Amino acid sequence: MSQEIQETSINKDIAKNWVSSSKFIFYVSVFALLSLVLGNCTKLFSSGFKKATVEVNPSSQYKPEYK
């Protein structure tokens, strides 16, 4: 009787039961990946793409202006 109780407690241990531990690790990794993607999308949406104003030499423009 005592052996049966010990076996059921061993089955619930994450280090001994690879099936339940792999499910747990899979769900934690999926949750972490989704939270990172959602956080990055939220940050990108709030900040947006800001167009930089770059100064270009007049001689290297599409219609160059020479001196």
N, C-alpha and C positions, 0 to 999 in steps of 0.2 A: 504494500500500500504506500509506504513512504517513497519507494522508488518511482511509482507513478506520479506522485506529486512533484518530485524532483524533475522528472522528464518534462512535465508540462511547463515548469518554470524555465527549463533550459530552452524549450521551443520558443518562448517569448523573448529570449535574449537576442539582441540585434547582432552580437558577435558570433553567435552559433547558427542562426537561421539565415542563410544567404538569400533565400527567396524574399522574405519580408524586408531585409536590409537593402536589397537591390531595388525593390519597389520604392522604399523610402528615399533612397538616394536619387532615383529617377525623378520622383515628384519634387524633391527639393531643388534639383538642378533645373527642371522645367520652370518652377516658380521663380528661381533666381534669374534665369534667362529672360523670362517675360517681364519681370520687374525692371531689369536693366534696359530692355528695349523700350518699355513704356516710359521710363524716366528720361531716356535720351530723346525720345520723340517729344515729350512734354517740354524739355529744355530747349530743343530746337524750335518748337512752335512758339514758345514765349519770347525767345530772343530773335528768331527769324534770321534770314540772310541779309546782311547789310552790305550794300554795294560800296566798294571802296572807290574813292576818287584818286586815281593815279595820274600823276603829271607826266606827260609824254613830250619828248622833244618835238618841236614843230617840224624838223626835217625828217622824222621817222613816222609821221602820220600817214593816213590813207591818201590824203591830198597834201603833199608836203609844201611847206612854205620856206623858201630859201631866202637868204639875205641878199 
